[in-house]
């Protein structure tokens, strides 16, 4: 799986003032990272004092997926270029992973 394939497969929209980051538009909250990536891409779950939700991270060849797993079990998914991924993980206090 790579960034371009994942971006083409789902309706991503730019996150305002966040270059290299995209959010999945109108996604069903029950959609899990494995539903987007398939089962071959490993994911890791993290906690950060800078986010109220659990953070699920998956690395792609050229970027990655950062999903926020809410208390109700639903997810919000962001697709990231390498630069966007590094910047956001740093903001969350999770870089480097």
Buried (B, 14 or more C-beta within 10 A) or exposed (E): BEBEEBBEEBEBEEBEEBEBBBBBEEBEEEBBBEBBBEEEBEBEEBEBEEBEBBBBBBBBEEBBBBBBBEEEEBBBBBBBBBEBBBBBBEEBEBEEE
